[in-house]
Amino acid sequence: MRRKIMTQSGIRAALAAATLCAFAAAQANAQSSPPQPTTPQSGKAAILILDASGSMWGQLDGGITKIEVAREVMGQFFATRDATIPLGVIAYGHNRRGDCSDIEIIARAGSQNPGALSQRLNRINPRGMTPISESLRIAAREIPPTAEEADIILVTDGLETCDADPCAVAAQLAQEGIKIRAHVVGFGLSEQQANALACVPDQTGGQLLRPQSGAELTDALNQIAAAEPMPEPEPEPTVQENFFDIGPKAEAGHTYRISYKGTARPVDYAGFTRRGEAEPDVSPSYGVIGGSGKTGNNPFTKQAPPEPGDYDLILSVAGQGVIARQAIEVVSSSNGFDPIGSVEPGKRFRFTWRGPDRVEQRVVIARPGDPAGTYEGDWGYALHKNGRMGLRAPAEPGLYELRYLSASRKEILFSRTFGVGVPYEDADLTTSAELAERALAATQAAPGQDPLPMVPATFRLPDGFPPTPLSWSAVPLDPDMSPEAWAPQSDMVVGEGEFEPGRYEVSTMGPGETEFRGVVEIVPGQPNDFVIPLVGGGEAEQNPPGQRGDAGSSGGSTLAGESQGMACRSPTGCAYHDPVTGLALILPQGWDIDPPFFYETAGGARAGLPSATLSRTIGGDMQQIMLNPRQWMTSSGPCTDTPAGELCRATSTDVAYLGAFEVVRSSLRIAAASAAPDPSAAPRSTASAAGAGASAGAGASAGAGTGSSRGGDIQPRNGRWTVTLGRTVVEGCPAMIAEQIRGAGLERRSGTREMTFSDPFHPGPLMADAPMQVGWSRTGPGSWQATLVGQSMGPTGQIDVRLELTVVSETELHEVNHFSMQLPAPLMAALGGGGSGACTSRTGATWTWQG
């Protein structure tokens, strides 16, 4: 049905006509024959949603408010409507301020007493939020089970204010078992505002009305009154097989980037469901594709279900249902830590693992037998660590476990026992590399299976060789693959073709009879762009054979001084300086930088400039900026020369991404690097940094003034200190929880106070007025951490609140308050939060010495 936006003028008549006009669509069929006033039409139903948010007190021409007009219009409508069509009424925003759960069912669907219903609406006083999405969900649930078709009429003067997506809800309505049309009556909305809600009627076949005045409103009434009955649903679409670019097996709990044929919209859903079943609940394994504009992400990212079994990978399009279904077997995961043996008490030690590396999953140290949520001392998040991390061992000798915890911290996904200050020989010597090989074997297709989707791949020579057309060939190596070799008829500078997933030996002859040869593995859903090394030359050491299509910056080495990464959460950006490599830059808010390193060849030759990966995750998809990457295709995006080397980014129109790249590019430099870092410095695996305005060289002035420095610590001055609170950054939280977090902040702190610190420094005076006991623990020189709340809610979830403190200088302290709540993903999604089930916030505060 074609949508038309109508612009009119007028006050009471405008809203009255628009409301009646929307209801006319629900009653069009009934007008073709005289209704029976005493016999409800069980096949039809209508649910009215009335906006009673605070903005409805806005005045129209003549000084009358929108809510007054709405009350009068509703009373007229209840008295004149076709009473044989069951009616339900919902209102929102009229009971509590700032509460997105303030939605009330005024009358359940059925026959109504017009006078009594009108009196109830007359008692409504606007005051709160505009939770359109959740109101649409409730309206759908209020449709009687006997109804075969229904109309939902939303009368609103504003847009969603509760951190939810009405377009996604409309897509779900379009897939309900009965025919539902959702109409939007945008009372006083601008054209731009109306367009933001156009997705609701567009996806359900409803009408979008924008009553403003009177002259053209007659046309609107005539158009809606003549609305045709709901059309019969289209025949079920043919479900396409082999639609997705992914192998027949996936590893439980691991994340896959999945390409697909054709196009889809950001509001369409994709992911895993049990074999032969319909769409599941929203979870990390199933949800909207996401994306910008009208086109959904391709590829999109989804996590394989945590439980092994037979599944289907599906794509569900609004109004059509499931249009693609591909069988996927989810196999048991092959996760684990490399053997550790014994480490020294109180010293940092590095380790390697293979795991799913999802948001909020963490690596901790615990005593054997302790509950999953209990751990001691140092810990770190697994995401963006590339399977490598360093933690500080407990000071007390004994046996401990390195544990990999789920995002909820209720489940130990895998663990490894090791000794601290005591001998320990590990009987299990399985390494993460062996686990990767095991996973690869488990997810490969068995002989005789249907052919897998062909995967595009490209091959190129190392940098420095002339761009000459070459004769390429690729010979399959896996026994279950088709034996035919790939040998294109024409020469190509860059070898390009489509391949069955698996391992190949790729070769070509270059200028001067130079031979290039290497073994690659082509993986579905990955870039599969390979540099083929020179046989017997230095380039062979720089690009060793055995590359995977999804390989990152493998082969890099960190210096003995252990470069450290950073996660920036400051709204003003973070000043980052790695003293080992000398790399310095401003890290934008929301971005992480992995520890920088120098590439080394097998012969020991080291690159002159450091390499590093900067990344952030948006909606399950990762964005990256690469400094001095080993391999980078021109087709992947542009590179720019900087004082620190070549900085590369993906081709993108995302303004935020391009802005972050410019911040990094303009601030990149190589500062002084320390050849032998102070072993007492005890760097942390991920730093919580101050804003860019904080002194990047605070450590240089640590000993200035009257303060003293012991073991790398700075002694803050005694006297009067003032605290300045920063902005609270909330991620993945439902709107009602986000408002409570922002309202709470750090409100229990006084703005200025006299403080005397012990020597050596302890941050106890900072929390002298806190309503609870705060136990601080030192995590490194000038770095402290305290857990305020660590509370399990049983099967419902977990809440954690912790503080991090950094002594920047004698006169400046930086504090970050971290809040984390983990709920089951379906519950969090139902509340309007993120699909991962994680709700987090960060609030920064800066303490400044006044004298």
N, C-alpha and C positions, 0 to 999 in steps of 0.2 A: 504494500500500500504506500502510495507516494505521500510524503510528509510535507505539510505547508505551514509556515509560521505566519500568523496573522497579527498585524499591528493595528490597534484601535485606540480610541480615547474614551473617557467616561469613568464613573466611579462605581456606584452600586450596580448599575445596569451592566457594566462591563464584567464584573466578577460573577454576577448572577447568571448572565447569559453564557459565559464561558463554562461555568460549572454545569449548568443544565445541558450545554452543548456536549460536554464530555460524557455525561450520563446518557445522552441520546444514543451514543454509539452502543451502549449496553442494552438499549431498549428498542433498537431499530427493528429487529425481527418481530418483537411483540406487537408493534403498531400495525402490522399487516393484517391482523385479525383481532377482533374485540377480546380483551383479556377477561378472565374470570376473576373478579375481585376477591373472592373468598378462597381461591385455590392457588397456592404458591406454585410458581414455575420452578420445579425442582431441578430442571436442566440448566438454569441460569443463576447467576449471583453477581452482586456488585459490592465492592468494598471501597469506601471513601476514606482517604487519609487527609486529615486537616492539619496544616502547619500552624502550631500555636507557639512558635519560638518568639524570642524577644523582639525580633524585627517586625512582627505583625502589629506592633504599636506605632509603626511608621504612619505618618499622616498623608492623605491624598489631597487633591484639590478640594478646597472648601473646608479643610480642617478636620475632616472625619478620618478615623483610623481604619486601617485595613481589617483589623479583627472585628470592628463593628459592622463593616460591610459583610464580612464572612458570616457572622452570626445571623444577620438578616437574610442573606442568600440561602443559607442552610435551612432556616425555618421555612422559607418559601418552597424550597425543593422537597423537603420531607412531606409537605402538605399536598404537593401536586404530582409527585412521581408515581410510577406504576407500582402499586403496592404488592403486585403478584410476584415481583422479582425480589428475592431475599436481599436485604441490605445489611451490611456491617459498617461500623464507623470507628476509626482509630484517630487519636490525636497525639501529638508529641510536643514536648518543650514547654508544658504549662504547669508543671509541679515544682521543678527544682532548677536552679541555675547551674550551668556547667556540667550537667549530667547527661551523657549520651544514652543512658538506659531509661530516660524519662519518656516512655512510650506507654500510652494507656489505651486499652480496648474499651471505648465508650459504650458500644453495643455490638454484641455478637450477631453474625449474619442470621437473618430471619425476618419475620414480619415485625414492623416497628409501629409504635404509637408516635405519630408526628409531633404532637404537642410536648409529650414527655421528653422525647429525644432533643427537641429544640431547646427546652429548658436546661438540659444538661450542658449543651454547648454554650448557652448563654453564661454559664458560671465559669467558663474557662478564661483564665487570664494569662496571656503570653509572658514568658520569662526566661526560657532556656535555650537549648541547642537545637540543631536541625539534623536529626539522625535519619535521613531519607532511606539509606540502604537497609538498615535494620527494620524500619517501618514497612518497607516493601516485603521483606521476608515474613514478617508477622502477618501482613495482609494475605499473603499466599497461604499461610497456615490456617487462616480464618475462613477460607473458602469451604463451604459445606461439602462433605464427601459425596453427596448425591449430584453435585453440579457437574455438568459436562462442559460448560464454558463459563468464563467469568471475566469481569472487567474490574481493574483496579484503577481508581481515579485519585491521583495525587494533586492536591491543591497546595501550592507552596509559593512563597515570595522570595525564596533564597535557595542557595546551593548547599550541598552536603558540608557540614562542619565537624564531622565526627571521624575523620581519618578512615573512611571506608569508600568503596567504589560502587556507586549505583549501576554503572554499566555492567559490572560483573554479576550483580544480582539480577539485572534484567536478562542477561544471558542464561542464568539458571532458570528464571521464570519461563523462558521460551522453550525449555526442555522438560517442563512438567508434564505429567500424564494427561492433563486436560488443557484445553485451549485457553490461554490467559492473554488478554490485551491490557497493557498498562498505559494509561493516558497521563500526560503531564499538563496541568493548568498552571502556567507560570504567571502568577498574579503580579504584574508590575515588573517582570523580569526584562532586562535588556536583551537584545538579540544575541549578544555574546554569551550571556548567562543561559539563555534558552538553548543555545547550541551545545552547551556543556551537558545538558540533560537530554538532548535529542536521542542519545543512544537508548534510552529507556523505551520510548515508543517505537523507535526504529527496529529494535530487536524483537518486539512483541506484536507489531502490527497495530499499535495504538496511534493516538493523535497527540500532537504537540500544539498547545494553544498558548498565546501570549496576549491576553486581554489588556489593552491600554486605553482604548477610546471606544466610540460608539458607531461611527458611520459604516465601517466594514464588518461590524460584528454580525449584522444580518446575514451576510454571506457565510460567515462561520457557522451560524445556526443552521442555515440551509444545507451546508455541506455535511455537517455531522448528522443531521436528521435523516439525510439520504444515504447514510453509511450502509454499505452492503453487509449482509450477515457474514460471520466469520467463515472464511473458506475452509473447505475440508483439507486436512493435512496432506502434504505431498507424500507420495509413496516413500517408504524407507529407502535412503540412499544406498547404493551399492558400496559395501565396505571394501576398501582397497587393501590388498595384501602387499607385503614387501614395500611398504610405504616409507619406512624410516631407515635411515642410514646407520644401522647398528647391527652387530652380530646376533646370532640366535641365543646367546647366553650373556648374562650380566652377573656381576659379583655383588652379593648382598651388602647393602649399606654404602656402596661406593657411588660416586657421582659421574654422570655421563653427559657429554655434550652431544646432542642428537639432532641431526639434520633430517629434513623431510621434503617430500615432493610438493609442488604447488605452493599455495600461499594460505596464510591464516591470519587472523586479527589478534591484537594483544589480549583481547578479552576471551579468546577461545582457550579451551582447556586441553591439556595433554599430560600423559604420564602412565603409570603402571596400575593395572587392576588385575584381580584374580581372573584366571582363564575363563573366558566366556561370560563374565559378569559385567554389569553395567558400570557406570561411573562411580568411583569410590568417593569418600570424603576428602576434602582438601588436606594435603599433607606435603612434606618435602618430596614425596614420590608422585604427587598428582596436584596440578593446579594450573593457573593461567599461564599462558606462554609468555606474556609480557612483551614489552617493546615500546617503541615510540612511533607516533603517527598512526597510520592505518594498517601497517604491516607488523605482524608478530615476529619475535626473535626467531631466526633460522640460521644456525642451530639454537635450540633452547637447552637449558640445563635442568636435569632432574636426577634425584637420588634413587638408586635401585632399592626396592623394599628391603627391610632388615631381615625378613624371614625368607629362607629359600623356598622355592616351589615353582609351580607353573603360573605364569602371568601373561597378560596381553599388554602391549604398548598401544595406547589408543589416542586418537585425536577427536575431540568433540567440538563441533561448530554450532554456535547459537542458531536455533531454529531448524537445525538438521539432525542433531544428535551425533552419534559416533559415526564418522565417515571413514575412519582408517583403523585397522586393528592388525597387529603383528605379534605373533607368538614369541614370547621370551621366556627362557628358563633362567630363574635366578638361582645361582649356585652358592654354596657356603663360601664365606669370605676367607681369604688367606692373609690374616693380619698378625703382626707380632713385632717385638723388639729384637734387635741383634743381641747376642750374649754380652753381658757387662762384666761379670766376674766380681772383682773387688775394687773399691775406690777409697780414697782417703777421707776421713771425717772432715767436714767443714769446707771441703774443696769443691770447685766446680768440675763437673765431668760431662763429657759429650756422649751422645748415644744416637742411634739410628733406628727407625721403625718403618713399617709399612702399615698404613691404616686408611680409613675413609677421609680423614682431614676435613671434617665439616665444621660449620659455625658453632661456637660455644663448646665444642669438644676439647678436652684438656688432658695434659699429661701431668701426673702428680706422683709424689712419693708417699708410701704408707707402710705401716707395719703389717706383716702377713696376718690375715685373720680379721683385720679391722674392717668395719662396714665400708661400703662403697663411697659414701660421702665424707669419710674421714681421711685427712691426709696431713702431712707434716711439712712445714717450712715451704720451700720453693716449689713453684709449679708454673706451667705456661700453657697457652692456647696452642692447639695443633695446627690451626689453619695458617696457610702461607709459610710454613716452616720447611716444606719440601722434604719431610721425613727426617729432619735433623734438628737437634736442640741441645742446649746445655743447661743444666740445673746445678744448684749447690747441694752437696750431700749433707745429711743431718750431722750434727756435731757429736751425737752419741753413737758409739760403735754398736754393731749388731746387724741382723738380717733385715732387709727391707724389700719392698716391691715397687717397681716402676709400673704405674697403672695408666691405662688409656681409658678415660671415662666418657660416657655418653654426654650429650648436651644437658640432660636433666641431672647428671651426676648421681643417678640412682643405679647405674649399671656399669660394671667393669667389662669393657669390650675385649681387652686382652691385657696381659701383665707379664712381667719378667722379674724373678727374684735375683737380688745381688747383695753383696756384702759391703758394709761400711766399716773399715778398720779391722775387719776379720777376714780370714781366707774363705773363699767360696768358689767352688768349681761347678759350673753349670753343666748338667748332663745333656741338656738340649742345646745343640750348637747350630740350630737352624738360623739362617740369616735372612734379612729382609730381601736380599737379591734372590735367594732360593724361594722365598714366599711369592715374589713377583713371577718367577718362572712357573710355580705351581698354579697361580691364578691364571696365567696365560694359557696353560694347558687345559685348565678346567673350563675356560670360556671359549675355547676354539670349537668350531663345528666338527661333528663326528662324520666319518666317511659315509657317503650315501645320502646325506641330507640335501635339501633343496639348495640351489645356489644362493649365495649371499648377495646382497646388493653390491654392485661395483662401486669402488671408491676412487675418487680422483687423487693423483699424486704427481709431484714434480721433482725432477732431479736437475742439479746444476753443479758446475765446477766451483772449486774454492775461489775466493777473491784473488785477484791478481792475474788470472789467466784471461786471454783475449776472448771476446764473445764470438766464437767461431761456430758455425753449424756443425753438429757432430752426429754420428750414427750411434744411437743408444740401444741398449738391450737390457732386459730384466728376466732372469730365470727363476721360476718358483722353486722354493726349497722344502716346503712342508709336504709330507707324504699325502695329506688329504686334499691337496689343492690340484686344480687342473694342471696337467704337465706342460701345456703349451707355453713357450716363451713369448715375451713381448718384444717385438722388433719392428718399429714403425718403418714404413717405406721411405719417408723423407727425413732428411737431416734436420735437427733442431738445435738451437743454441741452448735452450732449456728443455729437457725431456718432459713431456706431458702426456698423460694417458689415464685410463681407468682400469682398476685392478681388483681382483678378488683379494679380500683381506688375507694377510699372511706375510711370511718372510720371503724376500727376493735377494738375489745377487745381481746388483746393477753395475754395468760396466760401459765404458766408451773409450775410444782412442782419440787423444787430443793432438794438437799441433806437435810436429817433430816426433811422431810415434810415441808420445807419452801416454801411458795407460792409467786410467782411473777406474777403481773398482771398490765396492763396498757392499755389505749386507745391511738391508733395511727391513723394518717391519711396518707394514701399512695397516693402520688401525682405523676402523670406521669412526666418524665423528671428530677426527683430529686433523690438524693442518696438513700432515704428510708432505712436508717440503724438506728435501734432503740435499745436503752437500756431499758429493761423492769424492773421496780423497784420492790423491795421487799415489800410485803404487810405488813404494820404495823411496818416497820423498818426505820432506819435513811436513808437508800438508797432511800426510797420512797420520802423523802423530797428533796434529791439531784436530783432525776429525776422525777418530778411531771408528772402525766398522762396528756394526751392531746397533745402529740407531733405531729408535722407535718413532713412529709418527707423532706421538704426543710428548716427545722428550722435551724437557726444559733445559736449563743451563747446567746439564750434568758435566762432570769433568772439571769443574771449578774447584779451587782449594782456598780455604781460609788461612790466614796467617796464624802463627803460633799464639799471637796476642788475642785471638778471638774477636774479630769484628762483630758488632752487634747491630741488630735492626731496631726499628722503632715503629710504633703505631700511634699516629697523630689523631687526637680527638679535640684539639683546641680550635675554636672558631676562627682564630687569626692565623692558623698554621703553626708549624713547629720548626724551630731551628735545629737542624741535625748536623752533627760533625762526628765522623768516625776517625779517632786518632790513629788507628792502625794503618788505613789506606790513605788518610788525608781527605777523603771525600766529604764535602760540605754542601748543603743545600737547604732550602725551605721546603718542608714536606706539607702539602695541603691537608686540610681537615678531612678525615675519613680515609686517608691513604696510609698504607703500610710500606715500609722499605725492608727488604730482606738484607741480611748481613752482606756487605760488599766483599768482593774477593778479586784476586788476580788469576786469570786463566793461566794454566801451566800445561806444557806438553809433556809427553812421557819422558823426553830427554832433559827436562828440567828448565827449559826456557820459559820465562815468565813475561806476561804482557806488561807493557809500560804504564797502562792506565787501568784503574779498577773497573769491574763490571758490577751492576746491581739491577735488581728488579723491583719496581714500585707497582703496587696493585691496590685495588679496592673492589669490593663485591657489591653490586647493585642488583637487587631482585633475583639473586641466585646466579647472576652472570658476572664474570670477572673482567675488569678493565686493567690493562697493564701499560706501563711505560718502561722501556728497556734502555739501560746505559751500557754502551759498548757490547751489544749482544754478539755471541759467536756466529750465529746464523740469523740473517734477516732478509726476507724477500722484499723486493721493491713493491710487489703487488700487495704486501701486507700493510704498507703505509710509509710515510716519509720519515727520513732521518735528518737531524740538524746537528751541525758541528757546534760544540761548546768547549769552554776551557777544560772540561773534564773528559772530552772525547765525543763520540757520536751518541746522540739521544734520539731514540726511535719511538714512534707511536703508531697505533692502528689508524686506518682511514676511518674517519668518524665525523658526524655532524653534531654530536653531543656537545653543547656549549660548555657544560660543566667539565667534561673530560678535556676539551681543548684549553679551557682556562687553567685546569690543574697542570697540564703540560707546560703552559707558558710560565706559570709560577716556578716550576722546577727548572726549566731551561734558563730563565733569567737569573736564577740564584746559584746555579751550579759552579763549583770551583774546586780546585785541589789546594787544601790548606796544608799546614805542616803535619807530617805523619811521624808517629813515634816508632822507632825501630824496635824498642823493647818496652812495651807497656808495663806499668807498675803492677806486679802480681797481686797487690792488695786491693786493686781497684774493683775487683769483683763485679764486672759488668753484668747486667741482667739480660735475659734473653729477649725481652720486649720492654722498651722503656715507655712510660707514660710521661709525655713531654709537656713542658710549658709552652705557652704561645710564642710566636715568632718574636714578639716584642721582648721576651726575656733575654737576658744576656747570654749569647752563645758562648762566651768565654768566661762564664762566671767562675769556673774553676781556677782561672788565672789569678783572680783576686781573692781567692779563698783565704789566704793568710793575711790579707791587708787589714788595717785598723787594729782594734783591740782583740778581735777574735783569734782563736787558735785552731790549729788543724792537727788532728791525731789520726794516724792510719788512713789518711785520705778524707776524713770527715771535716766539715766546716762547723765551727762553733758560732751559732747566731748570737747577736748581741742581746743583752738584757735591756728592758725598758718598755716603752709604749709601742704597741703594734696595732696596725689597722688592717682589717681583712676586706677585700673587694671580691664580690662574687661574680663569676662569669655566667654565660648563658648555659642553660641545661639542654643537652642534646639527647633526644629520646629516639629510640629505634625499635620498630616492631611492636609498639605498645598500643592497645586499644585507646581510643580518645579519652574515655573516662579515667583510665589509669594514668595516661600522660598528663592530664590536667592536675591530678592529685600530686604527681611527682613534681611538676613545675611549681605547684603551690607550696609544696613542702620545702624543696631546695635544701638549704642549710640554715633555715630560719632560726634555729636555736642558738646561733652564734651571736654574740654582741659584736658591734662594729669595731670598737677600739677597746684595748685592755692592756694593763700592765702585766708583763710576763717576765719571770726569772727562770732561766733554763739551768739544769744541772750541767756540770762539766766532768766527763764528756756529755755531749748533748743527748737529751731524751725529749720527745715531743709531747710529753704528758700535759704541760700547761695549755696546749692548744685546745684540749678537750676538757678543761677543768669544769666547764659549766654544762657538760653533756649529761643527759638524764640516765645514762647507763655507764657501766664500767667498760673502759676501752683499753684493750691490751695491744700495745704497739710491739712490732718485731722488726728488727733491722734487717733489710734485704741487701744492703750494699753500702758503700760510702755515700753518706748523705741521702740515703733512700730508706724509707720506712713504710710499713704496711700494717693496717689494723682491720680486723673483721668485726663489724658492729652487729650484724645479724647473719646467721647461717641456719635457716630454719626449714625443715621439711614439712610439706603439707600433705604427707602421706601419698596416696596414688594421684592426688591432684597436681602436685608440682613441688617446686623448691624456690625459696626466696633467699637472696644473699645481698648484703650491703657491706662494702669494704671501702677503706680510705687508703690512698697512697700519698705520701709526702716526699717532696724533694727539696733539699736545702740547696738553693741556687747560689746564695752568697750569705755573708753575715747579716745582710739587711733585707733579704728577700727569701720567702718560702713559697713553694707552690704545692697546692693540695688538690687532689681529684677524688670526688665521691662517686663510687661506682654502685649502681643498683642493678640487680639482675633477677628476673622472675621467669621461671620456666614452667609452662603449662603444657598439657597434651595439645598437639597441634590442632586437632579439630575444635577443641574448646577455645583456644586462642583465636582461631579463625572466626568462630561464631561470635566472639566478643568484638570482632573488628580488628584484631591484631594481625601480625605477620604469620605466614604459613609455617614457619619453623617452630613456632611455639615459644620463641624466646622474646622477652621484653627487657630491654636494657636502657639505662640512662647514664650520663656522665655530667657532672657539674664541677667546674673548676673554680678554685679560689686562690687568690694571691695575697699573702701576708707581707706587709711592708713595714719596716722599722721606722718609727717617727722621731725617736730620740729618748 
